[in-house]
Amino acid sequence: MSEQSSSIETRPVTIPVHLEIRSEGVVLVQPEMTKLLGDSETLAVGPCACRVREKNCTAPVDVCLALDHEAHSQIEKNDWKPIELDDALGTLEETYRAGLVHLAYRNEAGEIYLVCSCCSCCCGFLNSVAPRRYQDALITSTFVAVQDSEVCTSCGQCIARCTFGALTRDPQSSKVGFDAEQCFGCGVCVGACPSEAISLASR
């Protein structure tokens, strides 16, 4: 993130992307992101400073979203591009499919001013919280993943996607196990599961 406001409070919140995630016939919709971006008068998109600096992966780069005052500031100071709501949501869908974690940053007034799509290989903040339990971290989340062990085929795709170590393979049974206390509710595992064995529920 570049040219951040001096009033930043580093206390982000994970918000799953606004997608219809169909699992066991139930449509789970996370409306926070659409409402958040839809209530903003101005949106801007720009490069992820972490991936530009670290260059450790091939994840999308021009995907950071600034809102309102921060959007105007980034457009003026760093040549970020104004973006419409549909395009902003499309950007979030692209990064969700790429397995990135959406972190929304608040200022001291509690207003969300920046939405980042973070990877564990480049994002220093994400790496600092990933080893912790959800309860011990500085991140809040509305949702938590729910695993249906009877539907799970133990393919392991969710393990590869989970940044926080909430999904692991039992060395004895080779089955995929889930630790809810380690889950940060980002929802990345849901889109990675081919058998639709994972859903999101209110925390």
trRosetta pair geometry for C-beta under 8 A, 3 or more apart (Angstrom, degrees):
i j d omega theta_ij theta_ji phi_ij phi_ji
1 4 5.2 52 130 -65 117 113
1 49 5.1 -103 3 18 18 130
1 50 7.8 13 -14 -29 61 87
1 64 6.8 168 -100 -153 74 153
1 105 7.7 1 -87 0 163 160
1 114 6.3 48 -127 175 133 159
1 116 6.7 -79 -65 -80 107 130
2 46 7.7 -97 40 130 108 140
2 49 5.0 150 -42 -81 84 131
2 74 7.8 109 78 -124 88 96
2 78 5.7 125 96 -103 126 153
3 73 6.6 -163 133 144 121 109
3 74 6.6 157 77 -99 124 68
3 77 5.1 157 -145 106 167 143
3 78 5.6 -156 13 -40 139 124
4 8 5.2 3 154 -46 121 145
4 114 7.6 -55 -121 -29 96 157
5 8 5.5 137 74 -48 79 84
5 69 7.8 48 -78 113 138 114
5 70 6.5 -88 -32 -96 116 97
5 73 7.3 122 -71 44 89 173
5 107 6.2 -14 81 -110 141 122
5 113 6.8 -7 6 113 134 164
7 107 4.9 41 112 -167 101 110
7 108 4.8 -92 176 6 96 111
7 109 7.5 24 147 -10 135 87
8 105 6.8 -10 -150 163 103 125
8 107 6.0 -74 -105 -116 41 69
8 108 7.7 127 155 -35 2 79
9 106 6.0 -28 65 95 103 85
9 107 6.2 103 12 -172 88 26
9 108 5.1 119 -34 -83 116 59
10 105 7.4 -36 -124 -140 49 108
10 125 7.1 -143 -168 -121 118 133
10 138 7.1 38 122 129 82 149
11 105 8.0 116 64 -146 43 64
11 106 6.1 -36 76 49 88 109
11 138 5.4 -109 -121 167 70 103
11 139 7.8 175 -171 -92 57 38
11 140 7.7 30 164 -3 95 101
12 103 4.2 14 167 -177 150 103
12 104 6.0 145 -161 68 86 39
12 105 4.9 -46 -97 -88 91 62
12 106 7.2 164 -107 4 39 78
12 116 7.9 -57 -127 36 148 109
12 125 7.3 88 4 143 134 144
12 138 7.5 76 34 114 66 92
12 139 5.8 -16 82 -113 80 86
13 103 7.4 138 63 -156 31 60
13 104 5.2 -29 62 62 84 97
13 106 7.1 47 -5 -26 105 111
13 112 7.7 -79 39 -93 113 119
13 139 6.5 140 -114 -164 35 70
13 140 4.7 -29 -116 67 95 85
13 141 6.5 159 -170 -79 76 50
14 101 6.5 -52 -126 180 111 101
14 102 6.5 108 -156 79 65 69
14 103 6.2 -40 -93 -98 61 61
14 104 7.7 148 -111 14 13 83
14 139 5.8 44 -20 175 96 123
14 140 7.7 -160 23 88 72 38
14 141 4.4 -9 58 -95 103 110
14 184 5.4 101 -10 147 159 100
14 185 5.5 145 89 83 128 86
14 186 4.7 -87 -170 -88 136 73
15 30 6.9 154 178 156 75 132
15 32 5.1 -119 -148 97 119 129
15 33 5.3 143 141 -68 123 93
15 36 7.3 3 -177 -3 170 154
15 102 5.4 -71 67 109 72 120
15 104 5.2 27 1 -12 123 125
15 115 7.5 -61 51 -130 125 113
15 141 7.8 -166 -71 -129 40 76
15 142 7.6 40 -113 15 67 110
16 19 7.7 -90 150 29 98 92
16 30 4.4 150 78 -23 101 170
16 33 7.5 -111 92 -24 45 125
16 96 7.8 70 -169 -119 69 125
16 102 6.9 137 -116 42 18 124
16 143 6.1 -19 -10 38 125 148
16 185 7.0 -97 -40 153 104 76
16 186 6.3 131 -85 173 76 35
16 187 3.3 59 -118 0 123 148
16 190 7.9 30 -144 25 139 135
16 200 6.4 -68 -23 -97 167 166
17 30 7.1 107 85 63 25 129
17 33 6.0 -28 -144 11 38 170
17 89 7.9 123 -171 -158 96 70
17 92 4.4 166 -128 149 111 108
17 93 6.0 150 164 -84 145 50
17 95 7.6 162 -74 73 138 87
17 96 4.1 -83 8 -64 151 139
17 102 6.0 138 -60 -26 77 148
17 187 7.0 -143 24 86 71 136
18 29 7.1 27 -157 -171 73 82
18 30 5.7 -128 -100 79 53 80
18 31 6.7 58 -120 -118 108 29
18 32 7.7 -156 -75 59 96 53
18 33 4.3 -139 -34 68 100 112
18 34 4.4 92 -107 -38 165 96
18 89 6.0 -52 60 -139 117 111
18 92 7.0 60 27 97 78 142
19 29 7.7 -149 90 -125 30 63
19 30 7.4 19 35 30 58 98
19 93 6.3 119 -81 -112 111 93
19 96 6.5 -160 -26 110 139 167
19 191 7.5 34 85 -79 160 118
20 27 5.2 -22 -162 -159 100 106
20 28 7.6 139 -158 64 48 46
20 29 5.7 -20 -100 -87 67 91
21 27 7.4 134 63 -157 44 52
21 28 4.8 -30 64 62 98 99
21 29 7.8 171 19 -78 75 41
21 187 7.3 -136 -50 -167 159 118
21 190 5.2 12 -162 146 148 136
21 191 7.0 -96 -117 -70 113 74
21 199 7.1 154 119 -135 119 70
21 200 6.9 71 69 11 148 108
22 25 7.3 11 -172 -103 92 14
22 26 7.5 155 -151 73 53 38
22 27 5.8 -24 -96 -97 72 68
22 28 8.0 179 -84 18 24 76
22 196 7.1 -39 107 -129 70 136
23 26 6.0 -30 72 59 71 87
23 28 6.5 -2 25 -1 108 117
23 190 7.0 -81 -57 -155 135 105
23 196 4.8 -180 -126 -175 72 99
23 198 7.1 -96 -124 87 146 37
23 199 4.0 -170 91 -87 157 104
24 148 7.3 106 -54 -33 134 158
24 151 7.6 -112 -73 -65 106 163
24 196 6.6 173 -37 137 62 116
24 199 6.9 -63 18 -53 108 139
26 199 7.0 36 73 -137 119 149
28 190 8.0 -94 69 -157 137 156
28 199 6.0 143 -27 -168 150 97
28 200 5.3 148 159 54 153 95
30 33 6.3 49 115 5 101 100
30 142 7.8 143 -140 73 103 128
30 143 7.0 -65 -103 -35 119 144
30 187 7.1 -92 -31 -59 150 161
30 200 7.3 -12 -63 96 111 156
31 34 5.7 -65 -159 47 59 107
31 35 5.5 53 148 -20 88 111
32 35 5.9 -67 -148 43 27 107
32 36 5.8 30 158 -25 68 112
32 142 6.9 156 -37 7 146 150
33 36 5.5 -52 -141 35 29 114
33 37 6.2 15 165 -5 65 108
33 89 7.3 123 128 -113 113 86
33 92 6.4 159 174 172 148 172
33 102 7.4 -8 -96 148 132 160
33 115 7.7 92 -136 -132 98 154
34 37 6.3 -61 -142 46 26 99
34 38 5.5 23 160 -19 65 120
34 85 7.9 67 -150 -178 70 115
34 89 6.6 25 -98 -97 81 128
35 38 5.7 -59 -132 44 24 110
35 39 6.0 23 166 -20 63 110
36 39 6.4 -63 -151 33 19 105
36 40 7.1 21 149 -27 56 106
36 67 7.6 -78 158 -94 90 152
36 104 7.1 -57 -173 -129 164 152
36 112 6.0 -18 -156 70 125 144
36 115 7.7 113 121 -64 138 134
37 40 5.6 -52 -158 21 38 117
37 43 6.2 31 -158 -90 95 139
37 65 7.3 -31 -106 159 115 149
37 67 7.3 -129 -114 -100 58 112
37 85 5.6 137 131 -133 110 86
37 88 5.3 -175 -162 109 147 143
37 89 6.8 -174 70 -61 157 83
37 115 7.8 -48 -74 -4 102 153
38 85 5.7 52 -94 -132 67 142
40 43 5.6 93 103 -64 133 86
40 67 4.4 -104 -120 -152 144 99
40 68 5.2 -126 -150 -45 93 88
40 71 7.4 107 170 -17 128 143
41 68 5.9 71 42 -106 87 85
42 67 7.3 129 82 -169 65 42
42 68 5.5 114 50 -107 88 35
42 71 4.4 -171 119 89 100 141
42 72 6.0 57 99 -52 158 83
42 82 6.9 -70 -162 -129 89 100
43 65 6.1 -20 -166 -165 101 101
43 66 7.2 147 -160 76 50 53
43 67 6.3 -16 -105 -106 69 58
43 71 5.7 -128 -138 -110 15 148
43 82 7.0 98 79 -162 58 61
43 83 4.9 -71 109 69 104 85
43 84 7.3 119 57 -122 123 6
43 85 6.9 128 4 -80 150 54
43 88 5.1 -50 159 -70 156 144
44 65 7.2 147 76 -155 45 52
44 66 4.6 -15 60 57 98 103
44 70 7.9 -141 41 113 115 72
44 71 3.8 149 0 -151 105 86
44 72 7.8 179 -26 -45 137 26
44 74 5.1 174 99 80 146 118
44 75 5.1 -134 -108 -57 148 95
44 80 4.2 79 158 122 120 122
44 81 6.3 155 -157 77 78 33
44 82 5.6 -50 -99 -97 77 41
44 83 6.2 129 -128 8 22 92
45 62 6.2 70 145 161 106 86
45 63 6.9 -30 -161 -131 108 20
45 64 6.7 139 -157 73 58 49
45 65 5.7 -24 -97 -96 72 66
45 66 7.7 -168 -76 16 25 77
45 80 6.2 177 77 -174 29 99
45 81 5.6 -24 58 64 84 89
45 83 4.5 55 -13 -33 108 144
45 87 7.7 -97 -25 126 143 109
45 88 7.0 -165 -64 -104 112 78
45 91 6.3 -163 -117 -87 139 166
46 62 6.6 -82 180 -147 20 74
46 64 5.2 -38 70 68 73 103
46 66 6.8 19 11 -11 112 113
46 74 5.6 -122 -20 171 147 131
46 78 6.1 45 -139 113 153 122
46 79 7.8 122 -116 89 113 58
46 80 3.5 -66 -62 -110 115 105
46 81 7.2 153 -75 17 67 68
47 51 7.6 -124 175 67 88 98
47 52 5.3 60 149 -52 128 130
47 61 5.2 -6 -141 153 88 96
47 62 5.2 -42 -86 -95 63 63
47 64 6.6 9 100 17 17 113
48 51 4.3 49 92 21 118 106
48 52 6.4 169 88 -14 59 87
48 59 8.0 -10 38 102 157 108
48 60 8.0 104 -6 110 126 64
48 61 5.5 -126 30 -156 94 55
48 62 7.7 -129 -7 -75 75 19
48 63 6.2 -4 -41 51 107 85
48 64 5.2 144 -82 -41 61 108
48 116 6.7 101 -121 -153 97 96
48 117 7.0 -88 -81 62 131 78
48 118 7.9 159 -146 -98 132 53
48 122 7.5 81 133 111 125 141
49 52 5.6 -57 -144 40 32 114
49 53 6.0 27 159 -17 67 111
49 64 7.7 15 -8 -36 75 158
50 53 6.0 -63 -149 40 25 106
50 54 5.9 -3 167 3 66 117
50 118 7.2 35 48 -130 155 83
50 119 7.8 -176 108 47 127 83
50 122 4.4 123 141 138 101 102
50 123 4.8 31 172 -92 169 58
50 124 6.8 -154 -124 -2 118 78
51 54 6.2 -61 -123 51 29 94
51 55 7.0 90 176 -77 58 37
51 56 7.6 -111 -131 37 66 73
51 57 6.8 -72 -130 57 106 90
51 59 6.3 -117 -110 69 147 99
51 61 5.2 -142 96 -113 132 83
51 119 6.9 66 -79 31 109 122
51 122 4.7 51 -86 148 61 172
52 55 7.4 2 -178 -58 19 79
52 61 6.4 94 -64 -156 80 120
53 122 7.5 134 66 -168 82 105
54 121 7.2 170 129 129 140 75
54 122 4.0 179 58 -133 143 88
55 122 7.8 111 2 -107 17 120
56 119 7.9 -166 81 107 103 126
56 121 4.2 -149 113 147 125 108
56 122 5.0 -178 39 -73 110 84
57 119 5.6 -99 42 137 156 162
57 121 4.7 112 -39 71 119 141
57 122 6.2 -110 18 -29 106 113
59 95 7.5 59 -179 -135 107 82
59 98 5.4 119 -138 156 88 136
59 99 7.9 -105 -108 64 118 86
59 100 6.0 112 -164 -70 139 117
59 117 7.8 -155 158 121 126 107
59 119 5.0 179 0 -53 161 144
59 122 7.7 -134 40 11 125 132
60 63 4.8 80 115 -38 114 132
60 91 8.0 -165 131 -159 152 80
60 94 6.0 51 -28 130 162 117
60 95 5.9 -106 50 -88 126 83
60 98 6.0 -158 1 -27 99 168
60 100 7.7 -86 44 -24 94 147
60 117 7.2 9 74 92 105 142
63 91 5.3 169 -139 179 80 109
63 92 8.0 133 -172 -79 104 43
63 94 7.1 -134 -113 84 126 113
63 95 5.1 120 -179 -65 151 129
63 100 7.6 87 111 76 153 168
63 117 4.7 -41 123 32 127 132
64 114 6.9 -8 180 -168 101 99
64 115 7.3 165 -162 84 56 55
64 116 5.4 -10 -120 -110 92 69
64 117 7.1 -138 -82 17 53 79
65 83 7.3 -90 -123 57 93 140
65 88 5.6 82 -121 -148 138 107
65 91 6.8 143 -61 90 114 142
65 92 7.7 -30 -20 -61 143 98
65 114 7.1 152 86 -158 56 50
65 115 4.3 -6 62 57 107 101
65 116 7.9 -154 32 -69 69 33
66 70 4.2 -131 -169 119 104 99
66 71 4.2 161 109 -83 96 59
66 73 7.4 -119 171 58 148 87
66 74 4.6 140 11 10 167 144
66 80 6.3 61 21 122 129 168
66 113 6.8 -2 -156 158 73 72
66 114 5.5 -18 -107 -104 65 77
67 70 5.8 43 56 50 53 108
67 71 5.6 -40 -176 -33 6 109
67 112 6.5 54 30 111 151 78
67 113 5.4 -138 55 -147 96 40
67 114 7.0 -140 12 -65 87 33
67 115 7.4 70 -32 -10 108 96
68 71 5.7 108 33 18 13 108
68 72 7.2 -29 154 -6 39 98
68 113 7.1 -88 55 -127 94 77
69 72 5.8 -53 -152 35 33 110
69 73 6.3 33 151 -19 65 108
69 113 6.9 -45 63 -134 90 117
70 73 5.5 -54 -147 38 34 115
70 74 6.2 31 156 -17 68 107
70 113 4.1 111 -19 173 141 105
70 114 5.8 -102 144 -61 162 86
71 74 6.0 -57 -144 39 28 106
71 75 6.2 29 156 -20 64 108
71 80 7.3 -119 -154 96 60 135
71 82 7.4 75 171 -111 116 69
72 75 5.8 -56 -146 36 29 112
72 76 6.2 21 158 -14 64 111
73 76 6.0 -63 -147 41 26 106
73 77 5.8 -6 169 6 67 118
74 77 6.4 -64 -124 51 25 91
74 78 5.1 -42 -161 47 66 112
74 80 3.9 13 136 10 106 139
75 78 7.7 -27 -57 57 8 68
75 79 7.3 29 -159 -132 40 16
75 80 5.1 -82 -79 65 52 85
75 81 7.5 101 -113 -98 89 10
75 82 6.3 26 -104 -57 136 79
83 87 4.9 -124 -173 91 97 120
83 88 5.1 120 121 -64 121 87
83 91 7.4 0 179 -18 156 139
84 87 4.9 86 59 14 79 105
84 88 6.9 -142 97 -10 37 90
85 88 5.5 -57 -147 34 31 113
85 89 6.4 26 158 -15 67 104
86 89 5.9 -54 -148 38 31 108
86 90 6.3 35 150 -21 63 107
87 90 5.3 -51 -147 36 34 117
87 91 6.5 43 150 -25 64 99
88 91 5.6 -48 -154 29 33 115
88 92 6.8 30 149 -15 63 102
89 92 5.6 -52 -151 37 37 111
89 93 6.4 40 150 -21 66 102
90 93 5.6 -50 -146 34 34 112
90 94 6.4 39 152 -22 64 102
91 94 5.7 -52 -152 32 32 114
91 95 6.5 22 155 -11 65 106
91 117 7.8 -140 147 -29 91 143
92 95 5.9 -56 -145 41 33 105
92 96 6.1 41 153 -25 66 105
92 102 6.5 28 -145 -95 104 137
92 115 7.5 -26 -91 137 115 137
92 117 7.1 -173 -121 -79 59 122
93 96 5.5 -50 -145 33 31 116
93 97 6.5 31 156 -17 63 104
94 97 6.0 -58 -154 36 28 109
94 98 6.5 23 149 -16 63 110
95 98 5.3 -56 -147 40 38 114
95 100 4.2 -53 174 50 95 130
95 102 7.2 112 103 -74 126 89
95 117 3.6 -48 -178 -156 157 153
96 99 7.9 61 174 -57 30 17
96 100 6.9 -86 -79 54 27 78
96 102 7.3 -21 -79 -35 86 114
96 187 7.5 -23 -144 102 113 106
96 188 7.0 -156 -157 -108 68 71
96 191 6.1 114 152 -13 98 164
97 191 6.6 -118 -103 158 52 147
98 117 7.8 66 65 160 120 130
99 119 7.7 64 101 -113 89 89
99 161 4.9 -131 -135 -137 113 91
99 188 5.5 75 -150 -166 57 125
99 192 7.0 51 -101 -72 98 120
100 117 4.0 54 127 169 142 92
100 118 6.0 144 -172 57 92 30
100 119 5.6 -60 -114 -66 88 76
100 188 7.4 -173 65 -103 20 128
101 117 7.3 148 68 -161 34 50
101 118 4.9 -37 66 64 89 92
101 119 7.6 153 18 -81 84 29
101 120 7.9 66 2 -49 123 80
101 126 6.3 137 59 -125 135 134
101 163 5.8 -63 -40 9 136 149
101 184 7.6 21 -148 94 135 135
101 186 4.5 -51 -134 -143 93 152
101 188 6.2 -68 -84 -39 71 132
102 115 6.2 -5 -168 -175 98 99
102 116 7.3 157 -152 82 48 46
102 117 5.8 -22 -94 -101 67 67
102 118 7.6 159 -93 14 16 82
102 186 6.7 152 34 -153 70 92
103 115 7.3 164 84 -155 43 52
103 116 4.9 -13 61 61 93 97
103 118 5.4 21 2 -8 117 129
103 125 7.5 147 166 99 175 130
103 126 7.2 -137 -39 -76 143 99
103 139 7.5 -80 -125 -122 102 118
104 112 4.6 -12 167 -143 113 129
104 114 7.2 161 -154 88 51 49
104 115 4.9 -17 -102 -103 78 80
104 116 7.9 -179 -81 21 31 67
105 112 6.7 122 74 -146 38 70
105 113 6.4 -51 91 56 89 77
105 114 4.5 -2 47 63 112 99
105 115 7.6 -160 14 -77 74 33
105 116 7.0 44 -20 -4 108 106
106 109 8.0 -135 173 70 92 54
106 110 5.5 -17 -174 -152 130 32
106 111 6.3 141 -150 69 78 27
106 112 5.4 -50 -90 -84 70 56
106 113 7.3 108 -135 5 27 82
107 110 7.3 -48 71 14 62 18
107 111 5.4 -8 38 58 101 83
107 113 5.4 46 -31 -11 107 130
112 115 7.1 40 166 -62 118 86
116 123 7.6 129 139 -114 134 132
118 122 7.8 -147 -162 74 69 88
118 123 4.0 21 -161 -54 107 163
118 125 7.4 -76 -134 69 153 97
118 126 4.6 160 146 -47 136 141
119 122 5.2 49 73 28 103 96
119 123 5.9 145 60 -7 47 102
119 126 7.3 166 90 66 20 158
120 123 6.7 -57 -103 45 23 96
120 126 5.6 -119 -101 121 58 121
120 127 6.0 113 -161 -80 71 78
120 130 6.1 55 -125 -69 115 159
120 163 4.5 174 -58 -136 125 107
123 126 3.8 50 99 17 123 113
123 127 6.3 164 92 -14 66 85
124 127 5.7 -60 -149 39 30 111
124 128 6.4 32 153 -26 65 106
125 128 5.6 -55 -151 30 33 113
125 129 6.7 11 159 -4 67 106
126 129 6.4 -67 -149 43 31 96
126 130 6.0 45 156 -42 67 107
126 163 6.4 -40 170 168 116 149
127 130 5.8 -40 -136 15 30 120
129 132 5.5 -63 -164 33 55 116
129 137 4.4 73 -156 -141 109 123
129 138 6.6 -111 -98 36 126 79
129 139 5.8 85 179 -13 160 119
129 164 8.0 -33 120 -110 84 100
129 184 7.7 85 130 -98 119 143
130 163 5.3 -95 -117 148 121 90
130 164 5.3 -138 -145 -105 71 56
130 165 7.0 105 169 -5 87 98
131 165 7.6 41 -119 6 42 140
132 136 4.5 -128 -178 87 115 109
132 137 4.6 146 91 -68 133 90
133 136 4.7 78 57 12 84 106
133 137 7.2 -152 88 -20 41 91
133 181 5.3 -19 -158 148 115 96
133 182 5.8 -81 -126 -95 66 59
134 137 6.0 -63 -151 23 30 113
134 139 7.5 -82 -149 76 69 99
134 141 7.4 -73 -155 29 121 120
134 144 8.0 -5 -107 -108 175 106
134 164 7.6 44 -68 179 83 149
134 181 6.1 -151 27 176 102 46
134 182 6.4 154 -23 -151 90 13
134 183 6.1 -15 -52 71 137 44
134 184 5.5 180 -106 -89 99 58
134 185 7.7 78 -129 -9 138 93
135 181 6.6 -36 -7 -162 108 91
137 184 7.2 -24 56 -106 157 110
139 184 5.9 13 102 -150 140 115
141 144 7.2 116 107 -67 120 65
141 184 5.7 132 -27 170 152 59
141 185 3.4 153 150 59 143 134
141 186 7.4 -83 -119 -58 143 51
141 203 6.2 102 101 -24 81 149
142 185 6.7 176 60 159 45 151
142 202 6.5 -49 161 -137 83 70
142 203 6.0 -174 166 18 28 104
143 185 4.0 146 82 -160 70 114
143 187 6.6 30 94 -61 145 100
143 200 4.5 3 -175 -176 135 113
143 201 6.6 138 -153 70 80 30
143 202 6.4 -66 -104 -107 62 31
143 203 5.8 178 -133 -30 7 91
144 180 5.7 47 173 -158 132 96
144 183 5.1 98 -152 100 83 131
144 185 5.1 -61 -81 -83 42 99
144 200 7.2 145 71 -153 28 69
144 201 6.0 -32 65 65 78 82
144 202 7.9 14 21 122 84 17
144 203 4.6 102 -21 -93 103 86
145 166 6.9 122 43 121 130 146
145 178 6.9 -120 104 -160 112 133
145 180 7.5 -154 66 -115 72 72
145 183 5.0 -138 27 -148 96 146
145 185 6.9 -168 -26 -104 71 49
145 187 7.3 164 -79 -98 94 44
145 189 5.7 15 -114 62 154 131
145 190 6.9 -157 -120 -56 103 90
145 198 5.5 -13 -168 -169 112 108
145 199 7.3 144 -156 78 62 33
145 200 6.1 -48 -100 -98 51 63
145 201 7.8 90 -160 19 10 80
146 198 6.9 151 74 -155 48 57
146 199 5.1 -22 59 65 101 82
146 200 7.1 152 10 -114 88 12
146 201 4.9 52 -30 -8 127 119
147 152 6.3 17 -179 -57 102 134
147 167 7.7 135 -75 -106 143 103
147 176 7.5 -134 -160 112 148 105
147 178 4.1 160 4 -18 143 155
147 197 6.1 27 -158 139 71 95
147 198 5.4 -21 -100 -100 68 80
148 151 4.2 33 103 22 118 111
148 152 6.4 169 88 -28 61 85
148 197 4.8 -130 59 -160 88 74
148 198 7.5 -147 15 -70 77 34
148 199 7.7 44 -21 2 104 100
149 152 5.4 -45 -140 23 35 122
149 175 7.3 41 -155 174 103 130
149 197 7.6 87 -81 -176 16 124
151 195 5.6 169 152 141 89 113
151 196 6.9 -61 154 87 141 68
151 197 4.0 -179 97 -106 102 90
152 175 7.4 89 108 -165 126 92
152 176 5.7 -123 173 54 139 113
152 193 7.9 -68 -114 -150 78 122
152 195 6.4 142 -121 80 30 140
152 197 4.0 131 -74 173 66 166
152 198 7.9 61 -89 -46 100 80
153 194 7.7 -42 36 74 131 98
153 195 4.9 148 -6 -45 107 151
153 197 7.3 -169 -1 -29 67 141
154 169 7.3 94 -162 -124 99 97
154 174 6.2 87 165 131 146 81
154 175 5.0 -97 -93 -131 133 50
154 176 4.8 179 -119 -11 68 91
155 194 6.5 12 28 34 163 114
155 195 7.3 153 -4 -12 121 113
156 159 4.7 -42 -163 28 71 121
156 160 6.5 71 143 -21 82 96
156 169 6.2 -9 -105 -68 106 125
156 176 6.4 -175 -87 -79 54 118
157 160 5.8 -53 -156 34 38 111
157 161 6.5 29 151 -14 67 110
157 192 4.7 -163 134 160 103 101
157 193 6.6 167 77 -95 113 41
157 194 6.6 81 23 -11 153 95
158 161 5.7 -63 -148 42 35 108
158 162 6.0 37 157 -31 71 107
158 167 4.8 -66 121 142 105 173
158 176 6.6 85 58 -170 117 152
158 189 4.2 50 -148 -152 101 100
158 192 5.2 148 -91 91 57 120
158 193 5.5 13 -63 -75 112 90
158 198 6.2 120 -105 -28 146 152
159 162 6.1 -52 -140 26 27 109
159 167 4.8 -130 -89 113 63 105
159 168 6.5 98 -123 -106 113 28
159 169 6.2 -20 -83 -35 159 93
159 176 6.4 -135 -48 -127 109 112
160 192 7.4 -162 68 -172 89 148
161 188 5.0 -159 158 134 114 107
161 189 5.5 160 88 -93 122 58
161 191 8.0 -168 -161 72 164 83
161 192 4.2 -146 -18 -49 156 163
162 165 6.5 166 125 -48 112 14
162 166 5.4 -124 -169 43 141 83
162 167 4.6 144 -7 29 156 103
162 188 7.0 163 -92 80 48 111
162 189 5.4 16 -72 -73 94 114
163 184 7.7 -36 71 30 101 135
163 186 7.4 25 30 24 114 156
163 188 7.4 63 -7 43 96 152
164 182 5.6 165 136 157 103 86
164 183 6.6 130 88 -119 139 29
164 184 5.0 158 -54 -8 159 110
164 186 7.8 149 -12 3 123 119
165 168 6.7 20 -173 -60 73 106
165 179 7.6 -8 123 49 75 128
165 182 5.6 -81 91 172 80 141
166 178 6.2 20 150 -157 87 70
166 179 5.2 -137 -151 62 62 79
166 180 7.3 59 -158 -96 116 18
166 182 4.0 180 -96 96 73 99
166 183 4.1 77 -125 -76 157 70
166 184 7.5 -147 -37 1 133 68
166 189 7.7 -95 74 -38 116 151
167 176 5.9 1 -173 -176 99 108
167 177 7.3 164 -151 82 51 45
167 178 5.6 -14 -100 -102 73 72
167 179 7.8 -153 -65 21 31 75
167 189 6.3 134 -23 -119 145 143
168 176 7.3 156 82 -152 27 62
168 177 5.6 -22 67 60 78 93
168 179 7.4 23 9 -8 107 110
169 174 6.2 -9 -178 -155 109 45
169 175 7.2 165 -150 85 66 25
169 176 5.8 -41 -95 -96 66 59
169 177 7.4 143 -116 13 15 81
170 173 4.5 17 94 45 130 90
170 174 6.5 -66 73 -12 78 12
170 175 5.2 9 29 55 117 74
170 176 7.7 -150 -1 -83 82 11
170 177 5.4 84 -48 -24 96 117
171 174 7.6 22 -152 -73 18 53
178 183 7.5 18 -179 -57 96 123
179 182 4.1 45 99 15 113 114
179 183 7.0 176 95 -29 60 83
180 183 5.3 -46 -151 15 41 121
185 200 7.1 89 -151 -142 79 109
185 203 6.2 -58 -80 -53 145 123
187 190 5.1 -34 -169 16 72 121
187 191 7.2 61 145 -11 82 96
187 200 5.5 -20 -103 -71 98 137
188 191 6.5 -62 -164 39 39 103
188 192 6.5 32 147 -18 70 115
189 192 5.5 -66 -149 40 37 113
189 193 6.4 42 157 -36 72 104
189 198 5.2 -71 124 137 103 166
190 193 6.3 -55 -155 18 28 111
190 198 5.1 -135 -100 106 59 103
190 199 6.4 69 -120 -118 115 27
190 200 6.0 -49 -63 -35 146 96
193 196 6.0 137 111 -80 109 21
193 197 5.4 -128 -179 40 138 76
193 198 4.6 152 -24 23 157 105
196 199 7.8 36 178 -63 76 87
